[in-house]
């Protein structure tokens, strides 16, 4: 740790915050829903690849399928990742409408993302930069699942608050099932969807899995406890967005520009 302390002046603000426990990213205590890509964990336990996993639950890590999921909140967020240049990594606010302003930590909008239809007009270097930008779909909800621990012990969780983050080929399945709820006039927090299986995909030496999700057409009451859970999700989003906006305004100030107060108020209300 002494080496890190010595090198603090050479670290970015994000790295320093993480180092001293002030990470402003999504609350790490919130359980995460994902597709398991590991055949073995750090302890040498054999894991089933291509199944679902919940990490950070009250029962620990639970692996299996299917998972019943009640979505309470959904947001989008742009992120730019450059493995060769930490200073070229940015993220936007979490947003719910594509017509909203989408400020980011670089003092720009959408991490500089350009619509795919317009990317053919860019020069090769600009196209490479666009490839570093990803739009994520965050869906916050309650998960119910019976599965196994990495050691093979039977575990279960019921209405566990979790975050499911999708990108790439996993982006559309969750978008489409939520869109289906809207077409039926169903509010998502009164609905139960199911992560029922995964589909293996390969391209060259790369292998990945797409989550298969469907509507169960079952109704769930939105209780006072659920309202408190949703409130907690919204507080996490607000904390993330407050951080992004502070970084955005700092960059704007350095350029002699400041984000309009009306825009700040609008984003904070989301």
C-alpha positions as CSV (number, residue, x, y, z in Angstrom):
1,X,0.0,0.0,0.0
2,X,2.9,2.3,0.6
3,X,3.8,2.4,-3.1
4,X,0.2,3.4,-4.0
5,X,0.4,6.2,-1.4
6,X,3.7,7.4,-2.9
7,X,2.2,7.4,-6.4
8,X,-1.1,9.2,-5.6
9,X,-0.2,12.2,-7.6
10,X,0.1,10.0,-10.7
11,X,-3.4,8.4,-10.3
12,X,-6.7,9.7,-11.8
13,X,-9.4,10.9,-9.5
14,X,-11.4,7.7,-10.1
15,X,-8.4,5.5,-9.0
16,X,-7.8,7.6,-5.9
17,X,-11.4,7.4,-4.9
18,X,-11.4,3.6,-5.3
19,X,-8.1,3.4,-3.4
20,X,-9.4,5.3,-0.4
21,X,-12.8,3.7,-0.4
22,X,-14.6,6.7,-2.0
23,X,-15.6,4.9,-5.2
24,X,-18.6,6.9,-6.6
25,X,-19.6,4.0,-9.0
26,X,-22.7,1.9,-8.6
27,X,-23.1,0.6,-5.0
28,X,-20.8,-2.5,-4.7
29,X,-23.1,-3.9,-1.9
30,X,-25.9,-4.4,-4.4
31,X,-26.1,-8.0,-5.7
32,X,-25.3,-8.4,-9.4
33,X,-27.0,-10.7,-11.9
34,X,-24.9,-11.9,-14.7
35,X,-24.1,-14.9,-17.0
36,X,-21.3,-17.1,-15.6
37,X,-18.3,-17.2,-17.9
38,X,-15.9,-18.9,-15.5
39,X,-15.3,-22.6,-15.6
40,X,-13.4,-22.4,-12.2
41,X,-13.3,-19.8,-9.4
42,X,-10.2,-18.6,-7.5
43,X,-10.6,-21.4,-5.0
44,X,-10.5,-24.1,-7.7
45,X,-14.3,-24.9,-7.6
46,X,-15.7,-26.1,-10.9
47,X,-18.4,-23.8,-12.2
48,X,-21.1,-24.4,-14.9
49,X,-20.3,-22.0,-17.8
50,X,-23.3,-20.4,-19.5
51,X,-25.7,-20.4,-16.6
52,X,-26.8,-17.4,-14.5
53,X,-25.2,-16.2,-11.3
54,X,-26.0,-13.9,-8.5
55,X,-23.0,-12.3,-6.7
56,X,-23.2,-10.5,-3.4
57,X,-26.6,-11.8,-2.3
58,X,-27.5,-12.4,1.3
59,X,-26.8,-16.1,0.6
60,X,-23.5,-15.4,-1.1
61,X,-22.9,-16.4,-4.8
62,X,-25.7,-18.5,-6.3
63,X,-25.3,-20.2,-9.7
64,X,-28.1,-21.8,-11.7
65,X,-31.2,-21.3,-13.7
66,X,-33.9,-20.1,-14.1
67,X,-34.2,-16.8,-12.3
68,X,-37.5,-15.0,-11.8
69,X,-37.0,-11.3,-11.9
70,X,-39.3,-8.3,-11.1
71,X,-37.9,-5.2,-12.8
72,X,-38.4,-2.0,-10.8
73,X,-36.2,0.5,-12.6
74,X,-34.3,0.6,-15.9
75,X,-31.7,3.1,-17.1
76,X,-29.1,3.5,-19.8
77,X,-25.5,4.6,-19.5
78,X,-22.7,5.3,-22.0
79,X,-19.1,4.3,-21.0
80,X,-15.9,4.7,-22.9
81,X,-13.1,2.3,-22.1
82,X,-9.5,2.6,-23.5
83,X,-7.2,-0.1,-22.1
84,X,-4.2,1.8,-23.3
85,X,-5.1,5.2,-21.9
86,X,-6.8,5.6,-18.6
87,X,-7.4,9.3,-19.3
88,X,-9.5,8.3,-22.2
89,X,-12.1,6.5,-20.0
90,X,-15.4,8.3,-19.4
91,X,-19.0,7.6,-18.4
92,X,-22.3,9.4,-18.8
93,X,-25.1,9.9,-16.4
94,X,-27.6,7.1,-16.1
95,X,-30.7,8.2,-18.1
96,X,-34.2,6.9,-18.9
97,X,-35.0,8.9,-22.1
98,X,-33.0,9.3,-25.3
99,X,-34.3,12.8,-25.6
100,X,-32.7,13.9,-22.3
101,X,-29.3,15.6,-22.1
102,X,-26.6,12.9,-21.5
103,X,-23.6,14.7,-19.9
104,X,-20.5,12.7,-19.2
105,X,-17.3,12.9,-17.1
106,X,-15.4,14.3,-20.1
107,X,-17.5,17.5,-20.2
108,X,-19.2,16.3,-23.4
109,X,-22.3,14.3,-24.2
110,X,-22.8,10.5,-24.5
111,X,-19.0,10.0,-24.1
112,X,-18.7,11.3,-27.7
113,X,-20.8,8.5,-29.2
114,X,-21.9,9.1,-32.8
115,X,-24.9,7.4,-34.3
116,X,-23.9,4.3,-36.3
117,X,-25.5,5.7,-39.4
118,X,-23.0,8.6,-39.3
119,X,-19.9,6.6,-38.5
120,X,-19.0,5.8,-42.1
121,X,-18.3,9.5,-42.5
122,X,-15.6,9.4,-39.8
123,X,-11.9,9.0,-40.5
124,X,-10.2,5.7,-39.3
125,X,-8.9,7.1,-36.0
126,X,-12.3,8.5,-35.1
127,X,-13.9,5.1,-35.9
128,X,-11.5,3.4,-33.6
129,X,-12.5,5.8,-30.8
130,X,-16.2,5.0,-31.4
131,X,-15.4,1.3,-31.0
132,X,-14.3,2.1,-27.4
133,X,-17.8,3.5,-26.5
134,X,-20.5,1.1,-25.3
135,X,-24.1,1.8,-24.2
136,X,-25.2,-0.3,-21.2
137,X,-28.7,-1.2,-20.1
138,X,-29.0,-1.3,-16.3
139,X,-32.1,-3.1,-15.0
140,X,-32.7,-3.0,-11.3
141,X,-35.1,-5.4,-9.7
142,X,-35.9,-8.4,-7.4
143,X,-34.5,-11.8,-8.1
144,X,-35.8,-15.2,-6.9
145,X,-33.7,-18.2,-7.6
146,X,-32.7,-21.7,-6.4
147,X,-29.2,-22.8,-7.3
148,X,-25.8,-23.9,-6.0
149,X,-22.9,-22.1,-4.3
150,X,-19.5,-22.5,-6.0
151,X,-18.9,-25.3,-3.5
152,X,-22.0,-27.1,-4.6
153,X,-24.2,-26.3,-1.7
154,X,-27.9,-25.8,-2.4
155,X,-28.9,-22.1,-1.9
156,X,-31.9,-20.0,-2.6
157,X,-32.8,-16.3,-2.6
158,X,-36.3,-14.7,-2.7
159,X,-36.9,-11.1,-3.9
160,X,-33.3,-10.2,-3.6
161,X,-32.5,-6.7,-4.8
162,X,-30.1,-7.0,-7.8
163,X,-28.7,-5.1,-10.7
164,X,-28.6,-6.7,-14.2
165,X,-26.3,-4.9,-16.7
166,X,-26.5,-5.8,-20.4
167,X,-24.5,-4.7,-23.4
168,X,-23.6,-6.0,-26.8
169,X,-25.7,-9.0,-27.9
170,X,-27.3,-9.1,-24.4
171,X,-28.7,-5.6,-24.9
172,X,-31.7,-6.4,-27.0
173,X,-33.2,-9.4,-25.1
174,X,-33.9,-7.3,-22.0
175,X,-35.0,-4.3,-24.1
176,X,-37.5,-6.5,-26.1
177,X,-39.1,-8.2,-23.1
178,X,-39.6,-4.8,-21.3
179,X,-41.0,-3.4,-24.5
180,X,-43.4,-6.3,-24.7
181,X,-44.7,-5.4,-21.2
182,X,-45.3,-1.8,-22.4
183,X,-47.3,-3.1,-25.4
184,X,-49.5,-5.1,-23.1
185,X,-50.0,-2.0,-20.9
186,X,-48.2,-3.7,-18.0
187,X,-46.1,-1.7,-15.5
188,X,-42.9,-3.6,-15.1
189,X,-42.9,-3.5,-11.3
190,X,-46.2,-5.5,-11.4
191,X,-44.6,-8.0,-13.7
192,X,-42.4,-11.1,-13.4
193,X,-40.0,-12.0,-16.2
194,X,-37.8,-15.1,-16.4
195,X,-34.2,-15.6,-17.3
196,X,-34.8,-19.1,-18.4
197,X,-31.7,-20.2,-20.4
198,X,-28.7,-19.0,-22.3
199,X,-27.6,-19.4,-25.9
200,X,-23.9,-20.1,-26.8
201,X,-22.4,-17.9,-29.5
202,X,-18.9,-18.3,-31.1
203,X,-16.9,-16.2,-33.5
204,X,-13.4,-17.4,-34.2
205,X,-11.8,-18.0,-30.8
206,X,-14.3,-16.0,-28.9
207,X,-17.2,-17.6,-27.1
208,X,-20.0,-15.8,-25.2
209,X,-23.6,-16.4,-24.1
210,X,-26.8,-14.6,-24.7
211,X,-29.4,-14.6,-21.9
212,X,-32.8,-15.8,-23.0
213,X,-35.6,-13.9,-21.2
214,X,-39.4,-14.1,-21.4
215,X,-42.5,-12.7,-19.9
216,X,-44.2,-15.1,-17.4
217,X,-47.5,-13.1,-17.7
218,X,-47.8,-13.3,-13.9
219,X,-48.9,-10.3,-11.8
220,X,-47.1,-9.2,-8.7
221,X,-48.4,-6.5,-6.2
222,X,-46.2,-3.5,-5.7
223,X,-45.8,-3.4,-1.9
224,X,-44.6,-0.8,0.5
225,X,-41.4,-2.8,0.9
226,X,-41.0,-2.7,-2.9
227,X,-41.4,1.1,-2.8
228,X,-38.5,1.3,-0.3
229,X,-36.4,-0.9,-2.5
230,X,-37.1,1.3,-5.6
231,X,-36.3,4.3,-3.5
232,X,-32.9,2.8,-2.7
233,X,-32.2,2.1,-6.4
234,X,-33.1,5.7,-7.2
235,X,-30.7,6.9,-4.5
236,X,-27.9,4.9,-6.1
237,X,-28.6,6.3,-9.5
238,X,-28.7,9.9,-8.1
239,X,-25.4,9.4,-6.4
240,X,-23.8,8.2,-9.6
241,X,-25.3,11.0,-11.6
242,X,-24.3,13.6,-9.0
243,X,-20.7,12.4,-9.4
244,X,-20.8,12.4,-13.2
245,X,-22.3,15.9,-13.2
246,X,-19.7,17.3,-10.9
247,X,-16.9,15.9,-13.2
248,X,-18.7,17.2,-16.2
249,X,-19.0,20.7,-14.8
250,X,-15.4,20.7,-13.7
251,X,-14.3,19.9,-17.3
252,X,-16.7,22.5,-18.6
253,X,-15.3,25.1,-16.1
254,X,-11.8,24.3,-17.3
255,X,-13.0,25.1,-20.8
256,X,-14.7,28.3,-19.7
257,X,-18.2,26.7,-20.0
258,X,-20.6,25.5,-17.4
259,X,-23.6,23.2,-17.8
260,X,-26.9,25.1,-17.7
261,X,-28.6,25.0,-14.3
262,X,-31.8,23.8,-16.0
263,X,-30.1,20.8,-17.5
264,X,-28.6,19.9,-14.1
265,X,-32.0,20.2,-12.5
266,X,-33.6,18.0,-15.2
267,X,-31.0,15.2,-14.9
268,X,-31.2,15.2,-11.1
269,X,-34.9,14.7,-11.3
270,X,-34.5,11.5,-13.3
